[in-house]
Every structure is written in structure tokens, then in C-alpha cells.
Amino acid sequence: MGVDLRQVVAGILTLTMFVMLGQMIKRDHFDSLQDKLPGEGEDAHFESVNAIENDGLVKLSKRSKGPWMEDIQELKPCWSRTDLDELEQSRGYVTFSLTNGPEYHVSQVADAVVVARYLTATLVLPDIRGSKPGDVRNFEDIYDVDKFMKSLDGVVKVAKELPNEISIRDLAAVKVPNRVTEDHIVESVEPLFKSKGNIRLATYFPSVNMRKTAQKSSVDSVACLGMFGTFELQSEVLEVVDSMIERLRTLSRKSNGKFIAVDLRVGILENKNCHGSGSARAKSCYNAQEIALFLRKVGFDTDTTIYLTQSRWDNSLSVLRDIFPKTYTKESVMPDEKKGKFLESEDSEFEKVIDFHICSQSDVFVPAISGLFYANVAGKRIASGKPQILVPADIPGTSAPITNYLSPYVAKRNHLAYSCFC
């Protein structure tokens, strides 16, 4: 009688589950990597499960097989246009580009809107630049231009392009830190704008910090609008995302259409800096085997459907599929007729945008990799009433309530989104 190698591997993984989980690093290490992931060490300690449930943040679903949680009511924007002064006549132009993927785009737009509003300048519709030289797209290739311009009506003036009489060479290059403050604009941006008349803005990220602050600022309403109220996918990209989500839900009949999205990319996992070093051995990412063991131990059934942000299948992911056979990448669930355009190359802007929106809309999101993708997906999920974000962790004993592993962004309500939404 032949031996099924896949069953042998699955059996070995099950037997070694406790050993492997005992070696996994605690979740507070994952969330305390200041430069890579928001959340200080103390934010990683959760309140009791009852306290979390009584606060209305999550409720376990009684209709689905497994430890699924119910969505909560979608939050409403706290910002108001009535808080904004009447728009003054424009005194120049602010240009900028969107770079590095959608998790950066939301911050770049927020900072550009804040700067343009303060300077009473016209904001020029940005282009989108990929990681490779010459990889430049128009804004409308990915995002809805009309939605963007309409959302900023009365806040800042928006032009689709610079007037012909203004040369790109005449623009003063200005760098601003993410979540730029009014003081920084006054000290470092306004003088250049007054002397040059037009500027080209670039946002840099001194740290990945999306926690809300206690201090209130006059630019808060504008920043919230820029980050959460401007972006909508253009129709063709939205159609692809919707069809992929529908496919995943169809594959998830045994869990009432619910599925998990895991941000797991092999290229980043292979980076030696990903797995931590030093005596603390702080981890900033988890591999396929660790994710499989974590999900199984918190109670997800082996029939659970899992979507990975890895674009194409890699052999290192087989250990995850051995435990969760319904594990898919983009190439498995994207309509065949769309692959030529939207799976055109590794690391394309289309693929990044698709991942960002699927992870934002899945029933559960697991950030296997720390960074801004996790932080800004969390913000979008909080705003839309989907707080089920589980951070991988060492689980003592044989099991633990799934609510113990909610992201500190949700458990502590310390994400910037909680300043923008009520």
C-alpha cells in the first residue's frame, strides 16, 4: 500500500505543533518593532476577553464553523467640512507622485492635501510610479479621478495637470515627514513655496507610526479626509477585485462564505533581516509553517479558505497548503481573461492594489509581515467595521480565545482611524 507523502508531512506538522509554537516569538515582539510596525511593547498586552467583547469591538459568530467574528457597524467620519474655512484663491501649485504601493499612497495623499490646503495652493493630480525605472502610470489607470476630485471639492482646488507655462524644472523639491504638522509646514515648506511659487512634494517615513495622538491639530480634518475619503478604484480594477473576492467566497461554502487574507510574500520572508536577531529575537514576520500552526491552534478548520498576497505559487508555501488545502494566490482566483494585464509582472502596482483591497475586505486579516501595509489595511478595516485582525503569536497551552490575538490597533483602539471615525 503506497504512502501519501502529503499526509505524512501533515501528520508530522501536527505532532510538532506544540514544539514549533513554543519557539515562536510572542506577539508583543511583532508589534513593538518601532521602525517597521506600529505599536509599542505595552500596547501588545490585551485586556481580558470579556472586556474586549463588552466594549463592542468584536463578537464571535454563532453561524459559522470556526472562530469567526462578526463585523461591527461601519463607522462614520468624525471630520466635517463645516470645520474648514472657505477656500481662498489659489496662489500656486503643489505636485507629487504616488509611490511604493497603496499602503503609501494613502499617506502621501493625506500629506499633500494638508500642505496644499495650508498654502492655499492648487493640488495637481499625481502620477503613480512603480519600483522599477520608467514604471509610470496615470492616476486614472488605478483610481477614480472623478471621485478623487469631487471628494476634495471645497477643500483644495485640484488640477489634472500643470499649466503649460510652468516648467517642471521650476518646481522646488520639498520633503515632508509622514503626518506632516502645521509647524513643519510653516518652518520648512512655506518659505520655499513663497520664494518659488510652486513645489514638488515628497513624503518620507521616519518611522511607521499610525497610532492616534492625544494632541488635536487644525489640520486633523483635512488629513482624515485625505487619507480615508479620497480613494476609490477605477471600474476595471474594482471589477477584478470584486470577482476575486466572490470567487474566494464561493470556495468558502463550509464557512458561510468567510475567508482569511494573509499578507505573506516569499521575497520578504527570504530577507535575513525579517526573522529578527539578537537576544530578544524580535520577529517582524512569520513564515508559511508558523502561520499554518497559528491559525490551526486558534481554531480554524482545515476547510478554511486562505488568500495569500504572494502573487504566484512558491514551493515554500506547500507546508501551509498541507494543513489548509484551500490556500490560494492571485493566479488561482483571478479571472483568466484579466491575468494578461493584472498579473503582468512581479511587484506590479496592479497586484499591490488588488492585495490591499482584498486584505481590507476579507473576514479575517493576518499580517504575517510587519510594516505600513499592515498599518493602513488596519485603518481601512477599522473604518469599514471589520476589526478582525489577528497578529501571530505564541499560544500557551493547548488553545486560547481568538480575541486574545486581536491587533493592538483594535484592542487598544489606538489606531489613527479611531481619531477620524466615530
BELLINLIN-V470919 format. One record per backbone hydrogen bond with DSSP energy under -1.0 kcal/mol. NH is the residue of the N-H (numbers start at 1). CO is the residue of the C=O. Records with the same first field share a line. If there is no record, write none. Layout:
# BELLINLIN-V470919
NH: CO / CO
This chain:
# BELLINLIN-V470919
8: 4
9: 5
10: 6
11: 7
12: 8
13: 9
14: 10
15: 11
16: 12
17: 14
20: 16
21: 17
22: 18
29: 26
30: 26
31: 27
34: 32
37: 33
43: 40
44: 41
52: 48
53: 49
54: 50
55: 51
56: 53
57: 52
61: 68
68: 66
70: 59
72: 385
75: 383
78: 420
83: 80
84: 81
91: 120
94: 122
95: 199
98: 127
104: 101
105: 101
106: 102
108: 104
109: 105
110: 106
111: 107
112: 108
113: 109
114: 110
115: 111
116: 112
117: 113
118: 114
119: 115
121: 116
122: 92
123: 157
124: 94
125: 159
128: 137
129: 98
130: 135
135: 132
136: 134
137: 128
141: 138
142: 139
143: 139
144: 232
148: 144
149: 145
150: 146
151: 147
153: 150
155: 152
156: 152
159: 123
166: 163
170: 167
171: 168
172: 198
174: 200
176: 202
178: 204
185: 181
186: 182
187: 183
188: 184
189: 185
190: 185
193: 189
194: 190
195: 191
196: 192
197: 193
199: 93
200: 172
201: 95
202: 174
204: 176
209: 207
212: 414
220: 217
223: 219
224: 220
225: 221
226: 222
227: 223
228: 224
229: 225
234: 142
238: 234
239: 235
240: 236
241: 237
242: 238
243: 239
244: 240
245: 241
246: 242
247: 243
248: 244
249: 245
250: 246
251: 247
255: 252
256: 253
257: 252
258: 255
260: 305
261: 364
262: 307
263: 366
264: 262
269: 265
270: 266
271: 268
274: 271
284: 274
286: 368
291: 287
292: 288
293: 289
294: 290
295: 291
296: 292
297: 293
298: 294
300: 295
304: 301
306: 326
307: 260
308: 328
309: 262
317: 314
318: 315
320: 317
321: 317
322: 318
324: 320
327: 325
328: 306
331: 311
332: 329
334: 330
338: 335
342: 338
343: 339
348: 345
352: 348
353: 349
354: 350
355: 351
356: 352
357: 353
358: 354
359: 355
360: 356
361: 357
362: 358
363: 259
364: 259
365: 388
366: 261
368: 366
370: 284
375: 371
376: 372
377: 373
378: 374
379: 375
380: 376
381: 377
382: 378
383: 379
384: 380
385: 382
386: 381
389: 387
390: 365
391: 405
404: 401
405: 402
406: 403
407: 389
410: 407
411: 407
412: 408
416: 210
418: 415
419: 416
421: 417
422: 76
